[in-house]
Amino acid sequence: MTLVDSRPGIAATYRELSARTGVPIDADAAVTRLGPPLEQEIARWYPAEQVPAMTALYRELYPRYAIEPTVPLPGAYEAIRTVRAAGGSVVVVTAKHPAMARLHLDHLGLTGIELVGLAWGDGKAAALRRYRARAYVGDHVADVAAARAASLPADRVAGRPEVSAVTAVAVATGPCTAGELAAAGAEVVLGDLTGFGEWFARWVPGERIGVGTAATDR
C-alpha cells in the first residue's frame, strides 16, 4: 500500500484459499492488516501445523488471483520519475515474496527497480543499510522503525559518512493512520505519494530511495 493497491487481489486470493480448504477466512478483515509477513495472517485461520502448507498454497494461488486486480496508488509513477530525474535509484524492500512482488511491478510497468523480498523488521533495516538508502518510504509503523534502525552513526559506514542517515517518510495509504506513523517517529508524513515530489524538491536527494510496500506477502 505504498506504490500499489493490491487489496482487491489479496482478498480474492484469500477467498479462493478459503473455498479450497473449507476454512472460513474474513478476507475483508485480512486486507486491513497488511504489513507483517504472510504467515502471521495465515496463523489466524489455520492451526500452527498447517501454516507452512497453507502459506505455500496461498502463494501458488497468488499469481492467478492477485496480480490483475492490482492498481498503482496515486502518485506512484510520478514519485519514481522524480527520484530518477534527480539521479537517484529506487529499491523496493518488502515482506512479500520477491517473485510475487516482481509480478506486481512488471504488471504495472514499474521496471528497472531493484527488489528485496521477505524482509521484515531487522531484515528491512539491513537491506536499507546494504543499499545505502537515504530515505525509506513506507505505509506501516514497522517501515518507520526500519528506517530509524537503519540510520547508523557516520563512523560505522566505512568511507561513506554521508549516507549514514535514513529519512523515514510515511504515507497514510496503508493500515496505519497519519497519527500512528508520526508517533512511530516518521520525519515526514504524507497523505499519499502525490505529495512526494513537493517534499523531495525541498530535501537534499541522496543516492537511493527505498520504497516499503506494506501489501506484503499476502
ROZAKE-537680 format. One line per 4 residues: number of its first residue (from 1); for each residue y, z, x of N, C-alpha, C. Coordinates in nm, 2 decimals, padded with zeros to 4 digits, always signed. Layout:
NUM = Y/Z/X/Y/Z/X/Y/Z/X ~ ...
END
This chain:
1 = -00.12/+00.00/+00.08/+00.00/+00.00/+00.00/+00.13/+00.00/+00.09 ~ +00.12/-00.06/+00.20/+00.23/-00.07/+00.29/+00.27/-00.22/+00.29 ~ +00.18/-00.31/+00.33/+00.20/-00.45/+00.32/+00.15/-00.52/+00.20 ~ +00.04/-00.47/+00.15/-00.03/-00.54/+00.03/-00.06/-00.43/-00.08
5 = -00.07/-00.49/-00.20/-00.12/-00.40/-00.31/-00.26/-00.45/-00.34 ~ -00.35/-00.37/-00.29/-00.49/-00.40/-00.32/-00.56/-00.32/-00.43 ~ -00.48/-00.24/-00.50/-00.53/-00.16/-00.60/-00.61/-00.23/-00.71 ~ -00.57/-00.34/-00.76/-00.65/-00.41/-00.86/-00.79/-00.45/-00.81
9 = -00.79/-00.50/-00.69/-00.92/-00.54/-00.64/-01.01/-00.42/-00.60 ~ -00.95/-00.32/-00.55/-01.03/-00.20/-00.52/-01.08/-00.14/-00.65 ~ -01.00/-00.13/-00.75/-01.05/-00.08/-00.88/-01.17/-00.16/-00.93 ~ -01.16/-00.30/-00.92/-01.26/-00.39/-00.96/-01.39/-00.36/-00.88
13 = -01.38/-00.33/-00.75/-01.49/-00.31/-00.67/-01.56/-00.18/-00.71 ~ -01.48/-00.08/-00.74/-01.54/+00.05/-00.79/-01.61/+00.03/-00.92 ~ -01.56/-00.05/-01.01/-01.62/-00.07/-01.14/-01.75/-00.14/-01.12 ~ -01.76/-00.24/-01.03/-01.88/-00.31/-01.01/-01.99/-00.21/-00.94
17 = -01.94/-00.13/-00.85/-02.03/-00.03/-00.79/-02.09/+00.06/-00.89 ~ -02.00/+00.10/-00.98/-02.05/+00.19/-01.09/-02.15/+00.12/-01.18 ~ -02.12/-00.01/-01.21/-02.21/-00.08/-01.30/-02.35/-00.10/-01.23 ~ -02.35/-00.12/-01.10/-02.48/-00.15/-01.04/-02.56/-00.02/-01.01
21 = -02.49/+00.09/-01.00/-02.56/+00.21/-00.97/-02.58/+00.31/-01.09 ~ -02.51/+00.28/-01.20/-02.52/+00.36/-01.32/-02.45/+00.49/-01.31 ~ -02.36/+00.51/-01.21/-02.29/+00.63/-01.19/-02.15/+00.61/-01.23 ~ -02.10/+00.69/-01.33/-01.96/+00.67/-01.38/-01.86/+00.70/-01.26
25 = -01.76/+00.61/-01.25/-01.66/+00.62/-01.15/-01.53/+00.59/-01.22 ~ -01.43/+00.68/-01.20/-01.30/+00.66/-01.26/-01.22/+00.58/-01.16 ~ -01.22/+00.45/-01.17/-01.16/+00.36/-01.08/-01.01/+00.37/-01.08 ~ -00.95/+00.40/-01.19/-00.81/+00.41/-01.20/-00.76/+00.53/-01.13
29 = -00.84/+00.64/-01.13/-00.80/+00.76/-01.05/-00.83/+00.74/-00.91 ~ -00.93/+00.67/-00.87/-00.96/+00.64/-00.73/-00.85/+00.57/-00.66 ~ -00.79/+00.48/-00.72/-00.68/+00.40/-00.66/-00.55/+00.48/-00.64 ~ -00.54/+00.59/-00.70/-00.43/+00.68/-00.68/-00.44/+00.76/-00.56
33 = -00.56/+00.76/-00.49/-00.59/+00.84/-00.38/-00.61/+00.76/-00.25 ~ -00.56/+00.64/-00.25/-00.58/+00.55/-00.13/-00.52/+00.61/-00.01 ~ -00.58/+00.60/+00.10/-00.53/+00.66/+00.23/-00.64/+00.70/+00.32 ~ -00.71/+00.81/+00.28/-00.82/+00.86/+00.36/-00.94/+00.76/+00.37
37 = -01.03/+00.78/+00.46/-01.15/+00.69/+00.47/-01.23/+00.68/+00.34 ~ -01.29/+00.57/+00.32/-01.37/+00.54/+00.20/-01.47/+00.65/+00.17 ~ -01.54/+00.70/+00.27/-01.65/+00.80/+00.25/-01.60/+00.92/+00.17 ~ -01.47/+00.95/+00.19/-01.42/+01.07/+00.11/-01.42/+01.04/-00.04
41 = -01.38/+00.92/-00.08/-01.38/+00.89/-00.22/-01.52/+00.87/-00.27 ~ -01.60/+00.81/-00.20/-01.74/+00.79/-00.24/-01.81/+00.92/-00.27 ~ -01.78/+01.02/-00.18/-01.84/+01.15/-00.19/-01.80/+01.23/-00.32 ~ -01.69/+01.18/-00.39/-01.65/+01.24/-00.52/-01.75/+01.20/-00.63
45 = -01.82/+01.09/-00.61/-01.91/+01.03/-00.72/-02.06/+01.04/-00.69 ~ -02.09/+01.05/-00.56/-02.23/+01.04/-00.52/-02.27/+01.16/-00.44 ~ -02.39/+01.21/-00.44/-02.43/+01.32/-00.36/-02.43/+01.28/-00.21 ~ -02.42/+01.38/-00.13/-02.39/+01.36/+00.02/-02.50/+01.26/+00.08
49 = -02.62/+01.27/+00.04/-02.73/+01.19/+00.10/-02.71/+01.05/+00.06 ~ -02.64/+01.02/-00.05/-02.62/+00.88/-00.09/-02.49/+00.81/-00.04 ~ -02.41/+00.89/+00.02/-02.28/+00.84/+00.06/-02.29/+00.72/+00.16 ~ -02.37/+00.73/+00.26/-02.38/+00.61/+00.35/-02.42/+00.49/+00.28
53 = -02.52/+00.50/+00.20/-02.57/+00.38/+00.13/-02.47/+00.32/+00.03 ~ -02.40/+00.41/-00.04/-02.30/+00.36/-00.14/-02.18/+00.31/-00.07 ~ -02.15/+00.36/+00.05/-02.04/+00.31/+00.12/-02.07/+00.16/+00.17 ~ -02.19/+00.15/+00.21/-02.24/+00.01/+00.26/-02.24/-00.08/+00.14
57 = -02.29/-00.04/+00.02/-02.29/-00.13/-00.09/-02.15/-00.17/-00.14 ~ -02.06/-00.07/-00.13/-01.92/-00.10/-00.17/-01.86/-00.20/-00.08 ~ -01.89/-00.19/+00.05/-01.83/-00.29/+00.15/-01.90/-00.43/+00.13 ~ -02.02/-00.43/+00.08/-02.09/-00.56/+00.05/-02.02/-00.62/-00.07
61 = -01.98/-00.54/-00.16/-01.92/-00.60/-00.28/-01.77/-00.64/-00.26 ~ -01.71/-00.57/-00.17/-01.56/-00.58/-00.15/-01.51/-00.72/-00.14 ~ -01.57/-00.81/-00.05/-01.51/-00.94/-00.03/-01.51/-01.02/-00.16 ~ -01.61/-01.00/-00.25/-01.61/-01.08/-00.37/-01.51/-01.03/-00.48
65 = -01.49/-00.90/-00.48/-01.41/-00.84/-00.59/-01.27/-00.80/-00.56 ~ -01.25/-00.77/-00.43/-01.12/-00.71/-00.39/-01.02/-00.80/-00.33 ~ -01.06/-00.91/-00.28/-00.96/-00.99/-00.20/-00.87/-01.07/-00.29 ~ -00.93/-01.15/-00.38/-00.85/-01.24/-00.46/-00.74/-01.17/-00.54
69 = -00.76/-01.05/-00.60/-00.65/-00.99/-00.68/-00.54/-00.93/-00.60 ~ -00.55/-00.92/-00.47/-00.45/-00.86/-00.38/-00.33/-00.94/-00.37 ~ -00.21/-00.88/-00.37/-00.08/-00.94/-00.36/+00.00/-00.87/-00.25 ~ +00.09/-00.95/-00.19/+00.18/-00.88/-00.09/+00.28/-00.79/-00.17
73 = +00.32/-00.68/-00.10/+00.42/-00.60/-00.16/+00.56/-00.65/-00.13 ~ +00.66/-00.62/-00.21/+00.79/-00.68/-00.19/+00.84/-00.65/-00.05 ~ +00.89/-00.75/+00.01/+00.95/-00.74/+00.15/+00.85/-00.75/+00.26 ~ +00.72/-00.76/+00.23/+00.62/-00.76/+00.34/+00.64/-00.88/+00.44
77 = +00.65/-01.00/+00.39/+00.67/-01.12/+00.47/+00.80/-01.11/+00.55 ~ +00.90/-01.07/+00.48/+01.03/-01.06/+00.55/+01.03/-00.95/+00.66 ~ +00.97/-00.84/+00.64/+00.96/-00.74/+00.74/+00.89/-00.79/+00.87 ~ +00.78/-00.86/+00.85/+00.71/-00.91/+00.96/+00.80/-01.02/+01.04
81 = +00.87/-01.10/+00.96/+00.95/-01.20/+01.03/+01.07/-01.13/+01.10 ~ +01.12/-01.02/+01.05/+01.23/-00.95/+01.11/+01.19/-00.90/+01.25 ~ +01.07/-00.84/+01.25/+01.02/-00.79/+01.38/+01.00/-00.90/+01.48 ~ +00.94/-01.00/+01.44/+00.91/-01.11/+01.53/+01.03/-01.18/+01.58
85 = +01.13/-01.19/+01.49/+01.26/-01.26/+01.53/+01.33/-01.18/+01.64 ~ +01.30/-01.05/+01.64/+01.36/-00.96/+01.74/+01.28/-00.95/+01.87 ~ +01.17/-01.03/+01.88/+01.08/-01.04/+01.99/+00.97/-00.93/+01.99 ~ +00.96/-00.87/+01.88/+00.85/-00.76/+01.87/+00.72/-00.82/+01.81
89 = +00.62/-00.74/+01.81/+00.49/-00.78/+01.75/+00.45/-00.68/+01.65 ~ +00.35/-00.72/+01.57/+00.31/-00.63/+01.46/+00.16/-00.60/+01.48 ~ +00.13/-00.47/+01.47/-00.01/-00.42/+01.47/-00.04/-00.35/+01.35 ~ -00.14/-00.39/+01.27/-00.19/-00.31/+01.16/-00.29/-00.21/+01.20
93 = -00.26/-00.08/+01.17/-00.35/+00.03/+01.20/-00.39/+00.09/+01.07 ~ -00.52/+00.08/+01.04/-00.57/+00.12/+00.91/-00.70/+00.19/+00.91 ~ -00.73/+00.27/+00.81/-00.86/+00.33/+00.79/-00.96/+00.23/+00.74 ~ -00.91/+00.12/+00.69/-01.00/+00.02/+00.63/-01.09/-00.04/+00.74
97 = -01.21/-00.08/+00.70/-01.30/-00.16/+00.79/-01.22/-00.28/+00.84 ~ -01.22/-00.31/+00.97/-01.14/-00.42/+01.02/-01.18/-00.55/+00.96 ~ -01.30/-00.58/+00.92/-01.34/-00.71/+00.86/-01.28/-00.72/+00.73 ~ -01.27/-00.61/+00.65/-01.21/-00.62/+00.52/-01.06/-00.63/+00.53
101 = -01.00/-00.56/+00.62/-00.86/-00.57/+00.64/-00.82/-00.71/+00.68 ~ -00.90/-00.77/+00.77/-00.87/-00.91/+00.81/-00.88/-01.01/+00.70 ~ -00.97/-00.99/+00.60/-00.98/-01.07/+00.49/-00.85/-01.07/+00.41 ~ -00.80/-00.95/+00.39/-00.67/-00.94/+00.31/-00.56/-01.02/+00.39
105 = -00.55/-01.00/+00.51/-00.44/-01.06/+00.59/-00.45/-01.21/+00.59 ~ -00.57/-01.26/+00.61/-00.59/-01.40/+00.61/-00.57/-01.46/+00.47 ~ -00.61/-01.39/+00.36/-00.59/-01.44/+00.23/-00.45/-01.46/+00.20 ~ -00.36/-01.37/+00.25/-00.22/-01.38/+00.22/-00.14/-01.45/+00.32
109 = -00.21/-01.51/+00.42/-00.14/-01.58/+00.52/-00.06/-01.50/+00.62 ~ -00.11/-01.38/+00.63/-00.04/-01.28/+00.73/-00.12/-01.30/+00.86 ~ -00.09/-01.40/+00.94/-00.17/-01.44/+01.05/-00.09/-01.39/+01.18 ~ -00.17/-01.39/+01.29/-00.11/-01.36/+01.42/-00.08/-01.21/+01.43
113 = -00.15/-01.13/+01.35/-00.13/-00.98/+01.35/-00.25/-00.92/+01.42 ~ -00.22/-00.83/+01.52/-00.33/-00.75/+01.58/-00.37/-00.64/+01.48 ~ -00.50/-00.60/+01.49/-00.55/-00.51/+01.39/-00.64/-00.41/+01.45 ~ -00.62/-00.28/+01.41/-00.71/-00.17/+01.44/-00.76/-00.11/+01.31
117 = -00.89/-00.12/+01.29/-00.95/-00.06/+01.17/-01.03/+00.06/+01.20 ~ -01.07/+00.12/+01.08/-01.15/+00.25/+01.09/-01.07/+00.36/+01.17 ~ -00.94/+00.36/+01.15/-00.86/+00.46/+01.22/-00.80/+00.55/+01.12 ~ -00.81/+00.68/+01.15/-00.75/+00.78/+01.06/-00.72/+00.90/+01.14
121 = -00.61/+00.97/+01.11/-00.57/+01.09/+01.18/-00.55/+01.07/+01.33 ~ -00.62/+01.14/+01.41/-00.61/+01.12/+01.56/-00.64/+00.98/+01.60 ~ -00.72/+00.91/+01.53/-00.75/+00.77/+01.56/-00.63/+00.68/+01.55 ~ -00.55/+00.70/+01.45/-00.43/+00.62/+01.43/-00.33/+00.65/+01.54
125 = -00.32/+00.78/+01.57/-00.22/+00.82/+01.68/-00.27/+00.76/+01.81 ~ -00.40/+00.76/+01.84/-00.45/+00.70/+01.96/-00.42/+00.55/+01.97 ~ -00.44/+00.48/+01.86/-00.41/+00.34/+01.85/-00.26/+00.31/+01.88 ~ -00.17/+00.39/+01.82/-00.03/+00.37/+01.84/+00.01/+00.39/+01.99
129 = -00.06/+00.49/+02.05/-00.03/+00.51/+02.19/-00.08/+00.39/+02.28 ~ -00.20/+00.35/+02.24/-00.27/+00.24/+02.32/-00.18/+00.11/+02.31 ~ -00.12/+00.08/+02.19/-00.04/-00.04/+02.18/+00.11/-00.01/+02.21 ~ +00.14/+00.11/+02.26/+00.28/+00.15/+02.29/+00.37/+00.11/+02.18
133 = +00.33/+00.15/+02.06/+00.42/+00.13/+01.94/+00.55/+00.20/+01.95 ~ +00.65/+00.14/+01.90/+00.78/+00.21/+01.90/+00.81/+00.26/+01.76 ~ +00.75/+00.21/+01.66/+00.77/+00.26/+01.52/+00.64/+00.24/+01.44 ~ +00.61/+00.32/+01.35/+00.49/+00.31/+01.26/+00.54/+00.32/+01.12
137 = +00.51/+00.22/+01.04/+00.55/+00.21/+00.90/+00.43/+00.24/+00.82 ~ +00.43/+00.34/+00.73/+00.32/+00.37/+00.65/+00.36/+00.43/+00.52 ~ +00.26/+00.45/+00.43/+00.29/+00.50/+00.30/+00.23/+00.63/+00.27 ~ +00.17/+00.70/+00.37/+00.10/+00.82/+00.35/+00.15/+00.93/+00.44
141 = +00.14/+01.05/+00.40/+00.18/+01.16/+00.49/+00.10/+01.16/+00.62 ~ -00.03/+01.11/+00.61/-00.11/+01.11/+00.73/-00.06/+01.00/+00.83 ~ +00.01/+00.90/+00.78/+00.07/+00.80/+00.87/+00.19/+00.86/+00.94 ~ +00.27/+00.94/+00.87/+00.38/+01.01/+00.93/+00.32/+01.10/+01.04
145 = +00.22/+01.18/+01.01/+00.16/+01.27/+01.11/+00.11/+01.19/+01.23 ~ +00.05/+01.07/+01.21/+00.00/+00.99/+01.32/+00.12/+00.95/+01.41 ~ +00.23/+00.91/+01.35/+00.34/+00.86/+01.43/+00.40/+00.98/+01.51 ~ +00.40/+01.10/+01.45/+00.46/+01.21/+01.52/+00.36/+01.25/+01.64
149 = +00.23/+01.25/+01.61/+00.13/+01.28/+01.71/+00.13/+01.18/+01.82 ~ +00.16/+01.05/+01.79/+00.16/+00.95/+01.90/+00.28/+00.96/+01.99 ~ +00.39/+01.03/+01.95/+00.50/+01.04/+02.04/+00.47/+01.14/+02.15 ~ +00.48/+01.09/+02.27/+00.44/+01.16/+02.39/+00.57/+01.19/+02.48
153 = +00.56/+01.30/+02.55/+00.67/+01.32/+02.65/+00.67/+01.21/+02.74 ~ +00.79/+01.17/+02.79/+00.81/+01.05/+02.87/+00.72/+01.05/+02.99 ~ +00.70/+01.16/+03.05/+00.62/+01.17/+03.18/+00.47/+01.15/+03.15 ~ +00.43/+01.14/+03.03/+00.29/+01.11/+03.00/+00.26/+00.97/+02.97
157 = +00.36/+00.88/+02.97/+00.34/+00.74/+02.95/+00.37/+00.68/+03.09 ~ +00.27/+00.67/+03.17/+00.30/+00.63/+03.31/+00.37/+00.50/+03.32 ~ +00.48/+00.50/+03.39/+00.56/+00.38/+03.41/+00.63/+00.32/+03.29 ~ +00.62/+00.38/+03.18/+00.68/+00.33/+03.06/+00.75/+00.44/+02.98
161 = +00.84/+00.52/+03.03/+00.90/+00.63/+02.96/+00.98/+00.58/+02.84 ~ +01.02/+00.45/+02.84/+01.10/+00.41/+02.72/+01.02/+00.39/+02.60 ~ +00.88/+00.39/+02.60/+00.80/+00.38/+02.48/+00.73/+00.51/+02.45 ~ +00.79/+00.62/+02.48/+00.72/+00.74/+02.46/+00.74/+00.79/+02.32
165 = +00.84/+00.75/+02.24/+00.86/+00.80/+02.11/+00.82/+00.69/+02.01 ~ +00.76/+00.74/+01.90/+00.73/+00.65/+01.79/+00.80/+00.70/+01.66 ~ +00.89/+00.61/+01.61/+00.96/+00.64/+01.49/+00.88/+00.63/+01.37 ~ +00.88/+00.74/+01.29/+00.80/+00.74/+01.17/+00.88/+00.69/+01.05
169 = +00.84/+00.57/+01.01/+00.91/+00.50/+00.89/+00.81/+00.51/+00.78 ~ +00.86/+00.55/+00.66/+00.77/+00.56/+00.55/+00.82/+00.48/+00.43 ~ +00.73/+00.42/+00.35/+00.77/+00.35/+00.23/+00.70/+00.42/+00.11 ~ +00.77/+00.44/+00.01/+00.72/+00.51/-00.11/+00.65/+00.42/-00.21
173 = +00.56/+00.34/-00.15/+00.49/+00.24/-00.24/+00.34/+00.28/-00.25 ~ +00.30/+00.39/-00.19/+00.16/+00.43/-00.20/+00.14/+00.56/-00.28 ~ +00.05/+00.64/-00.24/+00.01/+00.76/-00.31/+00.11/+00.88/-00.29 ~ +00.20/+00.87/-00.20/+00.29/+00.98/-00.16/+00.43/+00.95/-00.21
177 = +00.50/+01.05/-00.26/+00.63/+01.03/-00.30/+00.73/+01.03/-00.19 ~ +00.85/+00.99/-00.21/+00.95/+00.99/-00.10/+00.98/+01.13/-00.06 ~ +00.98/+01.22/-00.15/+01.00/+01.36/-00.11/+00.89/+01.42/-00.02 ~ +00.76/+01.38/-00.05/+00.65/+01.42/+00.03/+00.65/+01.36/+00.17
181 = +00.69/+01.24/+00.17/+00.70/+01.17/+00.30/+00.81/+01.23/+00.39 ~ +00.92/+01.26/+00.33/+01.03/+01.32/+00.40/+00.99/+01.46/+00.45 ~ +00.92/+01.54/+00.36/+00.88/+01.67/+00.40/+00.78/+01.67/+00.51 ~ +00.70/+01.56/+00.52/+00.60/+01.55/+00.63/+00.66/+01.51/+00.76
185 = +00.79/+01.48/+00.76/+00.86/+01.45/+00.89/+00.90/+01.31/+00.91 ~ +00.89/+01.22/+00.81/+00.93/+01.08/+00.83/+01.08/+01.08/+00.86 ~ +01.11/+01.00/+00.97/+01.25/+00.99/+01.01/+01.33/+00.89/+00.92 ~ +01.26/+00.80/+00.86/+01.32/+00.70/+00.77/+01.23/+00.69/+00.65
189 = +01.28/+00.70/+00.53/+01.20/+00.68/+00.40/+01.27/+00.57/+00.32 ~ +01.19/+00.47/+00.30/+01.24/+00.35/+00.22/+01.17/+00.34/+00.09 ~ +01.24/+00.29/-00.01/+01.17/+00.27/-00.14/+01.06/+00.17/-00.13 ~ +01.08/+00.06/-00.05/+00.98/-00.04/-00.02/+01.02/-00.12/+00.10
193 = +00.95/-00.22/+00.13/+00.98/-00.29/+00.25/+01.11/-00.38/+00.24 ~ +01.16/-00.40/+00.12/+01.28/-00.48/+00.11/+01.40/-00.42/+00.18 ~ +01.39/-00.29/+00.20/+01.49/-00.22/+00.28/+01.47/-00.21/+00.43 ~ +01.36/-00.27/+00.47/+01.32/-00.26/+00.61/+01.42/-00.33/+00.71
197 = +01.46/-00.46/+00.67/+01.54/-00.54/+00.75/+01.68/-00.47/+00.78 ~ +01.74/-00.41/+00.68/+01.86/-00.34/+00.70/+01.85/-00.22/+00.80 ~ +01.74/-00.15/+00.78/+01.72/-00.04/+00.87/+01.69/-00.09/+01.01 ~ +01.61/-00.19/+01.02/+01.57/-00.24/+01.16/+01.69/-00.29/+01.23
201 = +01.79/-00.35/+01.16/+01.91/-00.40/+01.23/+01.99/-00.29/+01.29 ~ +01.98/-00.17/+01.24/+02.05/-00.06/+01.29/+01.98/+00.01/+01.40 ~ +01.85/-00.01/+01.41/+01.76/+00.05/+01.50/+01.74/-00.03/+01.63 ~ +01.73/+00.03/+01.74/+01.71/-00.04/+01.87/+01.56/-00.09/+01.87
205 = +01.53/-00.22/+01.85/+01.40/-00.26/+01.84/+01.32/-00.24/+01.96 ~ +01.19/-00.20/+01.94/+01.10/-00.17/+02.06/+01.01/-00.29/+02.08 ~ +00.90/-00.26/+02.15/+00.81/-00.37/+02.18/+00.71/-00.40/+02.07 ~ +00.66/-00.30/+02.00/+00.57/-00.32/+01.89/+00.60/-00.24/+01.77
209 = +00.57/-00.29/+01.66/+00.58/-00.21/+01.53/+00.44/-00.20/+01.48 ~ +00.39/-00.08/+01.45/+00.26/-00.05/+01.39/+00.29/-00.04/+01.24 ~ +00.20/-00.11/+01.16/+00.21/-00.10/+01.02/+00.09/-00.03/+00.97 ~ +00.11/+00.08/+00.90/+00.00/+00.15/+00.84/-00.03/+00.10/+00.70
213 = -00.16/+00.08/+00.67/-00.19/+00.03/+00.54/-00.28/+00.14/+00.47 ~ -00.22/+00.20/+00.37/-00.30/+00.31/+00.30/-00.40/+00.26/+00.20 ~ -00.39/+00.13/+00.17/-00.50/+00.07/+00.10/-00.62/+00.06/+00.20 ~ -00.69/+00.16/+00.21/-00.78/+00.17/+00.33/-00.91/+00.10/+00.30
217 = -01.01/+00.17/+00.34/-01.15/+00.11/+00.33/-01.20/+00.10/+00.19 ~ -01.11/+00.12/+00.09/-01.16/+00.13/-00.04/-01.12/+00.01/-00.12
END
